[in-house]
Amino acid sequence: TLLALVACLGPRAAASLRLVFQGFPLILQSIMGCAQSGAVHADLVRVVPRTNSDASAQDCAPESAALSLEQLGIEVPDVPGDIGLCGNLDPQVIRQVARRYKAWIHMNAADSPYFYHTELQQEDVVVEQCPFPGPPSMPSDAQAEALIDALDKLPRPLMLQCTSGMRAGAALLLWLAKHRGYSAQSAHQLATDADLKFYTRCVRCGPIREWLLQRLPEQDAAMVMAPQDGLVLRQLFDTESSTFTYLLGCMSSREAVLIDPVLEQKDRDLTVIDDMGLELRYVINTHAHADHITSGGAIRR
């Protein structure tokens, strides 16, 4: 009946679904065979049709070498791009993944059964153990600093490993925020844009998110970068739209440019410009959002 309904979508859809249904017996047979052997790895198994019901458990081992990092449950955020985040992995997966990394930080206790120190060293990986506890206890200042120091000194590419990969994401964001001078609002924006799983998809990670953001400075209209070569840069933030506005000023000409202003913050922006003794010459919108466009027109009037 389902195939008949899908046929209404066209012959390709019907043919694809028919192949899926025809493959179910082989998939079920393979999984059940591995289960009887005591070697089920539900998240990693590549299903191969079985021709021998007496196959050994080794025949059912996951072919992890053929799987991508994402398929293995490893997150590699675009920023900075050379640090991976993972949870507990099986030994055979560790050996395959370790060949892609120069350093490995294990964030659980040293007696964790998933701390494969020997296996990693056999692949010439530099290993460091930095306890970074999660809820209900939280990392101490010393533990946070030790992990940041390890991220500073260890070679790349590097893997951060905890139980599920979530605390690893928090550690990465903390390290980025500390080195780039992020405020809590900037860190929130980065984690959202990069889709860090601990920040955007984990329902149990509220405490670690709050702990991290509390360690970062709040951002307000007074945040100013020190002038460099006559340039002053001020970053402003609108909490309602999560929008960053930038004021660039020249200390010698006293002229300024305002980038991506928000309509509701017009008075704030003009006050900041006046307080700094600058004259606004241009408003620049980097993208066509209504709040930016209307703010530019209001400022011009």
C-alpha positions, 0 to 999 in steps of 0.5 A: 500500500505504501509503495502504491502511494509513493508511486504517485510521486514518480517512478524513481521514488517508488523504485528507491523505496522498493529497494529499501524494503527489499534490503530489510531482511538482509539488514535484520539478519546481519544485525541479529547475527552480530547480536548473537555473537555479542558484538553489536555496535549499533552506532557504527556497524556497516551492514554486510549481507551474511552468507554464513550463520556461524560467522564470528564476532570479528566479522561484525566489527565496524569498518570505522576506517570507511566512515567519516568523522561525522558518522563516528559522532565527532564534531569538527567546528569550522572555528578554528577548524583543527580541533575535534570534539568527541565522546566515548569511542570504541578502541578500534575507532580510536586507532583509526581516528588517532591517525588523523590527530597529533594531540589528544586531550582527555577530559574525564578522570584518568581511570575512565575505561574510555581513556585509551592512553596506550593506544593513542601513544602507539599512533604517536599522538601526544596525550594529555589528561585534563579533568573538566567535570560537568554538572552537578559539579563544575570545573574549578578555576585551576581546571579551566586554566589547565585545559586552556594552557593545554590547548595553547601548547599542544600541536594541531590537529587536536581532539577534545574528548569527554563522555558525550562531546558536550563538555568538549564543546564548552571547553573549546568555546571557553578557549576561543572566548579567552583568546579572542576577548569575547564577551558573553554575548559574542560567545553566544553568537559564535556558538549559535552560528557555529551550531556547537551541539552543547549550545544549540542541541543539548537539553541537559547542558544548561548548567555548563552553558551558564557556567561558561557565560558567567566567566565572560564579561558582559558587553555594553556600549562602553566596550572600546578597543584601544586606538591603533594607528589613529583608528578607534573601534567600538562594538555595540550590541542589541540584545533583542535582535542579537545584532552587532553594530560597529563604529569606526572612527578616525582620531585625526579627522574625527570622522566616523562610519557606523556599520549595521545600526539597529533602529531601536538603538538609534539614540544610543548610537548617536550619543556614543558618536557625540560623546567621542567627539566624532562626526558621522559621515557614513552608515553602511549596511552589510546586509539588507535587514529591515532594522538596519535599512530603516535605522540608516534612514532615520539617522540621515534625517 
